[in-house]
Amino acid sequence: MLSLNKRQRMLVAAGATLAAALVLTGCTPGDTGTNTGAEPGGGSVEDNEAEGDTITIGFSGPAADHGWLGAINAGALAEAEKYPDIDLKVAEGTNDANLQISQVEGFINDGVDAIVLLPTDGAALTEVAIQAMEAGIPVINVDREFSSTFASRVTILGDNYGMGVSAGTYICEEVGDNPDAVVAEIAGIDSLPLTQDRSQGFADALEDCGLEVSNRVAADFTVQGGEAATSQLLSAAPQIDALWNHDDDQGIGVLAAIDAAGRDEFIMVGGAGSKNAMDLIKSGDSVLKATVIYPSTQAADGIRLARLVAQDKALSDLVEIEVPNRIVLNAPVVTAENVDKYLPTAFES
């Protein structure tokens, strides 16, 4: 099991930015920062929910080519529908960075009040996001981070490193008493920073209980890729004690390959938090015993944050009178014991 000190260090590394955003209230000259009688500066929940001036929000994201991205896009649209003061302009989902750049340029020319952008490539979309910010249009950066802090007013992210830590911690708790446990990993796309962060967090957590990844393959977040990569892994590893698959969408193929091979000697942990995975976890009839949440609510949160920023409001539960500039969402482990808590926000693979 992870030692308390090591776990604390990893959680601090994964969530320090959010913690800073939540506790900093700001000091002005002459303010010692010792006043503990501050009142919330963001207004009440009722004030934030009340209809304000109508604002136009432009939303652009990648093509919804698998379940998580489909849930991201659907969540953004559904959130905007809740507010009569939001006029949402939706660009067609695309995996073409150049096309997405032209979509954002269109939003700039239209003079929208805010842009919510899940870039197909964070670095490639950075320059046009900076152009929007320089035009006075706040940009909410979702999931895939820009390469400049000047490109967004708010960045909201899932915790990829934290996903790896959570998965590794769970596996340590389940098989860490066996120093010879064979741990396998099925990653997503290895060239993506998010995959690298997940694998690093996983390795760091395993290291603290004396384990390491013995067998590793990479897939591509698709069912077909997951099945092919898993078939390769199972052929190379005749005995496995624990397996982490980074993505529940590709996990459909992973589980198909496991079933085809007749393998059930190990426990499996998923990633992202699909309804399909949670149903299997709840049933208890699968090698899949847990999954780690990577929130599909990020774009919906982005819409809500864009509305607050454009209407000059703040988060009601903070003393700070401005919306934080960076929010990192948690990466909890879902098991049979707590699955009912997370099912309402699960997505269909």
MIMAR-804706 format. One line per field, with one value per residue (C-alpha): residue in one letter; residue number from 0; x, y, z. Coordinates in steps of 0.1 Angstrom, whole numbers, plus 5000, padded with zeros to 4 digits. Layout:
% MIMAR-804706
residu: a|...
num: NUM|...
px: X|...
py: Y|...
pz: Z|...
***
This chain:
% MIMAR-804706
residu: m|l|s|l|n|k|r|q|r|m|l|v|a|a|g|a|t|l|a|a|a|l|v|l|t|g|c|t|p|g|d|t|g|t|n|t|g|a|e|p|g|g|g|s|v|e|d|n|e|a|e|g|d|t|i|t|i|g|f|s|g|p|a|a|d|h|g|w|l|g|a|i|n|a|g|a|l|a|e|a|e|k|y|p|d|i|d|l|k|v|a|e|g|t|n|d|a|n|l|q|i|s|q|v|e|g|f|i|n|d|g|v|d|a|i|v|l|l|p|t|d|g|a|a|l|t|e|v|a|i|q|a|m|e|a|g|i|p|v|i|n|v|d|r|e|f|s|s|t|f|a|s|r|v|t|i|l|g|d|n|y|g|m|g|v|s|a|g|t|y|i|c|e|e|v|g|d|n|p|d|a|v|v|a|e|i|a|g|i|d|s|l|p|l|t|q|d|r|s|q|g|f|a|d|a|l|e|d|c|g|l|e|v|s|n|r|v|a|a|d|f|t|v|q|g|g|e|a|a|t|s|q|l|l|s|a|a|p|q|i|d|a|l|w|n|h|d|d|d|q|g|i|g|v|l|a|a|i|d|a|a|g|r|d|e|f|i|m|v|g|g|a|g|s|k|n|a|m|d|l|i|k|s|g|d|s|v|l|k|a|t|v|i|y|p|s|t|q|a|a|d|g|i|r|l|a|r|l|v|a|q|d|k|a|l|s|d|l|v|e|i|e|v|p|n|r|i|v|l|n|a|p|v|v|t|a|e|n|v|d|k|y|l|p|t|a|f|e|s
num: 0|1|2|3|4|5|6|7|8|9|10|11|12|13|14|15|16|17|18|19|20|21|22|23|24|25|26|27|28|29|30|31|32|33|34|35|36|37|38|39|40|41|42|43|44|45|46|47|48|49|50|51|52|53|54|55|56|57|58|59|60|61|62|63|64|65|66|67|68|69|70|71|72|73|74|75|76|77|78|79|80|81|82|83|84|85|86|87|88|89|90|91|92|93|94|95|96|97|98|99|100|101|102|103|104|105|106|107|108|109|110|111|112|113|114|115|116|117|118|119|120|121|122|123|124|125|126|127|128|129|130|131|132|133|134|135|136|137|138|139|140|141|142|143|144|145|146|147|148|149|150|151|152|153|154|155|156|157|158|159|160|161|162|163|164|165|166|167|168|169|170|171|172|173|174|175|176|177|178|179|180|181|182|183|184|185|186|187|188|189|190|191|192|193|194|195|196|197|198|199|200|201|202|203|204|205|206|207|208|209|210|211|212|213|214|215|216|217|218|219|220|221|222|223|224|225|226|227|228|229|230|231|232|233|234|235|236|237|238|239|240|241|242|243|244|245|246|247|248|249|250|251|252|253|254|255|256|257|258|259|260|261|262|263|264|265|266|267|268|269|270|271|272|273|274|275|276|277|278|279|280|281|282|283|284|285|286|287|288|289|290|291|292|293|294|295|296|297|298|299|300|301|302|303|304|305|306|307|308|309|310|311|312|313|314|315|316|317|318|319|320|321|322|323|324|325|326|327|328|329|330|331|332|333|334|335|336|337|338|339|340|341|342|343|344|345|346|347|348
px: 5000|5012|5028|5009|5038|5043|5006|5005|5034|5018|4984|5000|5019|4987|4964|4986|4973|4936|4945|4961|4931|4908|4927|4942|4920|4944|4961|4961|4987|4983|4963|4981|4959|4949|4913|4892|4858|4857|4823|4820|4827|4812|4776|4750|4741|4708|4724|4747|4717|4695|4690|4714|4723|4722|4756|4769|4793|4811|4819|4843|4856|4870|4848|4828|4844|4841|4819|4838|4840|4804|4795|4817|4799|4764|4771|4781|4749|4727|4743|4738|4701|4696|4702|4679|4706|4731|4731|4753|4771|4784|4811|4811|4833|4866|4900|4915|4935|4934|4897|4893|4915|4892|4862|4877|4886|4849|4839|4863|4849|4814|4823|4811|4812|4832|4847|4848|4874|4885|4913|4921|4957|4965|4997|4983|4953|4973|4980|4943|4932|4957|4941|4907|4920|4937|4903|4888|4870|4876|4886|4878|4904|4890|4910|4938|4960|4973|5011|5008|4991|4981|4957|4929|4911|4902|4916|4896|4913|4910|4939|4958|4987|4962|4944|4976|4982|4946|4949|4983|4972|4942|4963|4988|4960|4947|4979|5007|5013|5027|5062|5062|5028|5028|5013|5003|4993|4973|4979|4962|4981|5017|5026|5000|5011|4980|4990|5025|5012|4989|5017|5040|5015|5008|5045|5051|5023|5034|5070|5060|5046|5075|5058|5064|5048|5060|5041|5029|5012|4996|4963|4945|4913|4893|4875|4895|4928|4921|4913|4944|4967|4953|4956|4992|4997|4980|5001|5033|5022|5009|5003|4990|4979|4966|4959|4952|4935|4937|4904|4869|4860|4890|4882|4853|4879|4902|4875|4865|4902|4903|4870|4883|4915|4896|4917|4903|4933|4938|4919|4914|4911|4896|4898|4875|4842|4819|4784|4794|4823|4804|4776|4802|4818|4784|4775|4807|4807|4839|4876|4869|4868|4873|4876|4892|4871|4883|4853|4832|4816|4845|4829|4797|4817|4834|4800|4791|4824|4822|4788|4802|4832|4812|4786|4813|4803|4824|4821|4797|4815|4847|4856|4876|4856|4871|4867|4900|4922|4929|4908|4919|4892|4896|4903|4885|4884|4850|4844|4813|4811|4806|4795|4760|4774|4791|4766|4745|4774|4787|4789|4779|4808
py: 5000|5035|5053|5083|5107|5095|5096|5132|5142|5128|5143|5177|5174|5165|5191|5220|5244|5238|5241|5274|5287|5277|5292|5324|5354|5381|5408|5445|5469|5473|5440|5416|5387|5379|5390|5359|5376|5378|5373|5353|5376|5355|5362|5335|5304|5321|5352|5332|5311|5341|5352|5379|5398|5375|5364|5345|5316|5299|5262|5241|5206|5176|5151|5129|5097|5078|5078|5102|5129|5124|5129|5160|5176|5165|5179|5213|5216|5204|5228|5258|5248|5253|5290|5313|5340|5318|5319|5290|5289|5254|5247|5213|5188|5182|5166|5189|5216|5240|5238|5243|5274|5288|5281|5301|5329|5329|5333|5362|5379|5374|5391|5364|5371|5340|5309|5274|5254|5218|5219|5189|5199|5223|5237|5241|5261|5283|5312|5317|5315|5343|5363|5358|5369|5400|5408|5409|5375|5353|5317|5287|5260|5225|5193|5197|5225|5254|5260|5296|5310|5340|5318|5314|5331|5298|5263|5233|5199|5163|5150|5126|5122|5117|5090|5070|5076|5065|5033|5024|5031|5008|4980|4984|4980|4949|4930|4950|4923|4901|4914|4893|4905|4909|4943|4950|4983|4991|5028|5050|5069|5071|5103|5123|5141|5129|5093|5100|5117|5088|5062|5083|5086|5049|5040|5064|5049|5013|5021|5030|4996|4978|4970|4980|4975|4942|4942|4973|4980|5010|5012|5042|5048|5027|4994|4978|4991|4980|4944|4942|4955|4933|4902|4910|4916|4884|4864|4879|4875|4841|4852|4886|4897|4932|4952|4989|5000|5037|5042|5026|5031|5010|4989|4973|4958|4950|4929|4912|4900|4889|4869|4854|4842|4828|4847|4856|4852|4890|4921|4949|4987|5009|5046|5075|5062|5048|5035|5002|4998|5008|4983|4955|4967|4967|4932|4916|4892|4906|4909|4946|4956|4994|5024|5058|5089|5113|5136|5139|5170|5192|5211|5215|5230|5252|5265|5274|5291|5310|5324|5334|5352|5369|5381|5393|5368|5344|5310|5314|5292|5311|5343|5354|5377|5363|5329|5309|5307|5270|5241|5205|5180|5149|5114|5091|5053|5038|5003|4982|5000|5035|5029|5042|5077|5080|5063|5094|5112|5081|5082|5055|5039
pz: 5000|4993|5022|5034|5027|4991|4984|4997|4976|4944|4952|4958|4925|4906|4922|4934|4908|4918|4954|4948|4928|4956|4985|4971|4979|4970|4991|4984|4997|5034|5037|5060|5048|5084|5082|5087|5085|5047|5030|4998|4969|4942|4951|4960|4940|4933|4919|4896|4884|4878|4842|4831|4799|4769|4759|4728|4734|4706|4711|4692|4699|4681|4661|4684|4672|4704|4735|4757|4731|4722|4759|4760|4731|4743|4778|4764|4744|4773|4798|4774|4771|4808|4805|4785|4786|4765|4727|4718|4684|4678|4652|4635|4654|4636|4641|4615|4634|4605|4601|4639|4636|4609|4631|4660|4636|4626|4662|4666|4635|4648|4680|4704|4741|4750|4734|4749|4730|4733|4708|4686|4693|4721|4706|4671|4684|4708|4684|4674|4710|4718|4690|4706|4740|4724|4708|4743|4740|4770|4760|4782|4774|4779|4784|4759|4772|4751|4751|4764|4795|4773|4753|4778|4806|4823|4818|4830|4828|4838|4859|4837|4861|4889|4869|4868|4905|4913|4892|4907|4942|4938|4923|4951|4976|4958|4949|4966|4992|4964|4956|4924|4911|4873|4864|4828|4811|4780|4772|4747|4720|4732|4714|4734|4765|4783|4778|4790|4821|4829|4825|4847|4875|4873|4874|4903|4924|4917|4926|4961|4969|4951|4919|4883|4849|4835|4802|4783|4750|4735|4716|4701|4721|4697|4702|4673|4686|4721|4710|4688|4714|4742|4720|4716|4753|4764|4740|4755|4791|4801|4837|4848|4883|4876|4844|4838|4806|4801|4784|4787|4751|4739|4769|4750|4727|4756|4773|4740|4736|4772|4768|4735|4752|4782|4807|4841|4865|4870|4881|4856|4862|4835|4828|4820|4835|4809|4819|4802|4825|4856|4848|4846|4879|4896|4883|4897|4868|4850|4855|4855|4891|4890|4867|4872|4863|4836|4837|4805|4821|4813|4784|4803|4831|4804|4792|4828|4834|4802|4813|4847|4831|4804|4829|4853|4880|4901|4918|4946|4970|4969|4987|4956|4933|4901|4885|4890|4859|4863|4875|4876|4882|4905|4893|4918|4916|4910|4926|4933|4967|4953|4917|4923|4931|4897|4874|4868|4851|4832|4794|4769|4750
***
